[in-house]
Amino acid sequence: MITEYYKLAGIDKVAVLFSVIGEGVAVKLLKTLSESDVRRIRARAREMEAVSTALKKQILDEFYLAVISQKLKSEGEPESKKPFDFLEELADEQLIALLEVEEPRIIAIALAQVAPERQMKVLERLNPETKGQVLMQIGSLQNVPLEGIVNVASQLRTKSLYLPKGVEFARGGGKNVADILGQMSPFEEEQFMESIARENPELADEIKKYHLTFDNVLAYFPENLLRDLMNSVELDAIALALKGKNQEDVDKVINNLPQKKQAMYEPVEGATAKRDVDNAQKTIVDAARQMEKDGKFNLEDLLGSAEMVE
């Protein structure tokens, strides 16, 4: 069974089209075919191996886009002197979304039209096997006829019209995960972070760049930020959050409280439920996140500078 697009010649694709939509319909749509062309295609259809369902769908999609492109041209769409100039108008995420689902030769043709740094951004999203095929195809594009290049440009241009705007979609990543974790209960947050660290240490490291914790607050907040933060939180929550912390951290927080609060501060004595301590710490972290939203500091810069010092 044939499963690879690049193994099909032009006549093979038309033969597949004949078998899928029927010879009568295909002949009406492909008006330029002569009787001898139809006989050759009919014979080729009988000789060919079976073609996978996925490949049939790809050929139908290609044919559909070609029809749409022709329709747009006939309705007066101006034809660009540079067939691939529309690629320059796409954001990097849009370019990746457009190309990563294409077969290697199409990706190669498109990548040959963009700057090297954009080529790398697309290649980095491909699996190793596809990446290798694309690189090989780029090295042999001189064998692709001009008509084929123009056809690829026309099809990709049409597909690009249906891409969402760059601001309308995101690809997740460490920041998105950190934001989600921040909405969870302290217990869930801890459990999921431990699980991610076991399963995907690289993702865990990326999350830590955006994941604000109470320990981050104690370790990395400069005194002016710590002072503003603690002044915005109830004293009872501060005392409960510091339960079990070393004396150095406790002193650091107390010294950044107003004198009246310092005089009123009393440590929490006796056994205390971990859940209550975690919730108090989360209250302070939530207040810190609100400060970031208000533009008082940038968490990525704060934690990034801390990593450099380490």
Sequence and secondary structure as in RCSB ss.txt:
>XXXX:A:sequence
MITEYYKLAGIDKVAVLFSVIGEGVAVKLLKTLSESDVRRIRARAREMEAVSTALKKQILDEFYLAVISQKLKSE
GEPESKKPFDFLEELADEQLIALLEVEEPRIIAIALAQVAPERQMKVLERLNPETKGQVLMQIGSLQNVPLEGIV
NVASQLRTKSLYLPKGVEFARGGGKNVADILGQMSPFEEEQFMESIARENPELADEIKKYHLTFDNVLAYFPENL
LRDLMNSVELDAIALALKGKNQEDVDKVINNLPQKKQAMYEPVEGATAKRDVDNAQKTIVDAARQMEKDGKFNLE
DLLGSAEMVE
>XXXX:A:secstr
 B  GGG  HHHHHHHHHHHH HHHHHHHSTT  HHHHHHHHHHHHHS  B HHHHHHHHHHHHHHHHHHHHHHT
T    SSTTGGGGGS HHHHHHHHTTS HHHHHHHHTTS HHHHHHHHTTS HHHHHHHHHHHTTGGGS HHHHH
HHHHHHHHHHTTS  GGG     HHHHHHHHHTS HHHHHHHHHHHHHH HHHHHHHHTT   HHHHHHH  HHH
HHHHHHTS HHHHHHHTTT  HHHHHHHHHTS HHHHHH     S   HHHHHHHHHHHHHHHHHHHHTTS  HH
HHHHHHHHH 
